[in-house]
């Protein structure tokens, strides 16, 4: 169906089938379009890196060999387990019913790249007004193929697909334990970001909080 108008208002609601599209402006160079066959897309949720600075399990800030002046939190391949924390606040354009993928952006300045490093993510979730869940753990092993290579180390399957909702909060602990038998990389892993991939819709919620009407969307 096509609607042509040069200077007219359209009232009411337009419901699109799964293969329909609304284009505003010239079809060859639209100002804006809504394609109902591609409702959702992906974004990165960048999270703060939090350390206590009070114990032997805190990562130290170390210089990155080969990158003059650059320093990053370091998770070494020997010695004590190192850990940090973060949180995710679920945004209003989150696509309900989809899970999230924890990951971290890391690099190494090691010259010997043999073996795999293992990154663990502990997490607990609560909806707005909800109670935080028991802590669960997901892990991922990865490896470097070049010195100073930027790696995105991501869990293989999404988590919390059945639980997440707008304004919920996920608490996260990220850690590396060099004594883990699955962690065979002797070099330092330098942390750039803790992050997650999240599926979002093209539009935000109708209401700012669910306490208004009992729903973000109705």
N, C-alpha and C positions, 0 to 999 in steps of 0.2 A: 504494500500500500504506500502511496506517495501523497503527501499533503503539500500543496504549493500555496504560499502566501507571501505577499510583498510587504504588507503592513496591516497585520491582523493578529488579534490575540486568540489563543487556543486555551479553552478552559476544560476542566475535568481531568481524567486520568487516561494515559495511553499505556496499554499492556502489550509487551513485546513477546513474541514467540522466541524460542531458543535460537533461531537463526536470523532474527530481525536486527535491523540497525536503524538508528536515527542519526542523520547528518545535519549539522547546522552550518550553513555556508555552502560554497561550491563543492560539489562532490569530488572534484579533482584536487581541491586544496581546502579541506574543511576547516572552519574555525574550531569546531568541537564535534565529537561523535560519540554515540553510545552504541556499542556492539554487544548485544545480549548473549552472543555465543562465546564471549570472552569476558565473563563477569569479574573474575578475580585476577590479581597479579601479585608479584613478590616484592617485598621490601626487606631491607636490613634494619634490625633494631640494634643500634650501637649502645652498649651498656658501660657504666663506669667500672673501673678496676679498683676494688677496695681491699686494702690490707690493714692489719692491725698495727704493724710496726713494733710488736711487743714480744715476738718469740722466734724460736729457731725454725719454725715452719713458714715464716714470711719470706717471700722472694725478695732478694736484694736487687737494687738497681745497679746494673753493670754496663760498662762501655761495650759497644759492638765493634769487634775487630774488623777493620776494613771500611768502617763508616765513621769518619773522624767527627768527634763531638756528639755522636748519637748514643743515648743510653736508654735501656729498656729494663723492665722487670724480667728477671731471669729464673728459669726453672731448670736446674742442672741435672745432668745425667748420673750423678753420684751424690751420696750424702743423704740428708733428711728429706722427707716429703715436703713439698712446697705447695701453698694454697693461697687463693684469693677469693673474693666474694663479689656478687653483683645482684642486681634486681632488674626485672622487666615489668613495666607498666603496660598493660594491653591497651592499645590505642582504639579510638572510636571507629576506625575503618577496618578493624580486624574482621576477617571473613569467618562467620560462625561455623563450627564443625570441622575446622582444619587444625592440624597440629603444627608445631614449631620445631625447627632444627637448630639446636645449640651448635655453635662452632667458635673457633678462635682463629685469629690471624697471627701467625708466628713466623719467625725466621731463626736460622742458626748461623753462627760465624765459625763453626767447627770445620776443620779441614778434612777430618775422617768422618764419612757419612754412613758408615755401616750400621745396620740395625733399625729398629722401629722405636718411636716414642709413643707413650700412651697417655692420653688426656682423659680425665674423669670429670663428669658433671653431676653433682648432687643437686636436687631441686625439690622445692615444696611450693604448692600453689594454693591460693585462696581467691575466691570471687569477692566482689564488693559486698561487704557485710558477712562474708563467709569465714570458715575456720580453715587454717592452713593444714594441708594434708601431710601425712607421714612422708619423710624424706625418702626419695628414690634416687638411684644412681644409673647413669648411662655412660658408656665409655667408648672411645675410638682410638685405634692405633693408626699411625701414619709414618711416613718417612720423607727425608729430604733427598733430592737428587743433585742439588748444587749448593755450594756455600753461598749464603746471603739470599737464598731463594725465599720468596714470599709464599707461604703455604696457608690455605684455608682448610683447617682440620675440623670436619663436620661429622656429627653422628649420622648413621646410615638410615634411620627411620625416625619419623616425627614423634613427638610426645605431646600429651595433653589434648589431643583432638576432641575427646569427649567432655572435657572440663572447661576449657578456656572460654571466657566471655569478656566483653569490654569492661575496663576499669579493674579487672583482676590483676593480681601481682604474683610474679614468680620470683622466689628467692633462689639464688644459685651459689653454689660453691664449686670452683674449678680447682683441680689439683693434679699434680704429677708425683708419683712415687717411684723413684729409681730402683727400689728393691723389688718391684713387681716383676715377675718372671716374663711378662709380656713386653716390658720396657727394656729393650736391648740396645738403645742408642746412648752412647757415652757422652755425647756432646750437650751443650747448653741449648735450651729452647727459650728464645726471647719472645715475650708476649707483646704484640701490638694492640690487639683489641680482643675483648670478649663480645660475642655477637650472637644474633639468631636470625634465621630466615623465617619470615612470617607471611602468610597469605592474607591479602587485604582485598576488600571490595573497592569499587570505584567511588563509592559514596560513604560518608560518615553516618552515624546514627541520627535518628530524628530527635532524640532527647539526650540531654547532657548526663543524666543518671537514671537508673532504673527505678529509683525510689519515687519518681514523679508519677509514673503510670503503671509501674510493675514490669515494664519492658523498655528496652532502648529503642524499639522499632515500631511498636503499635501506634 
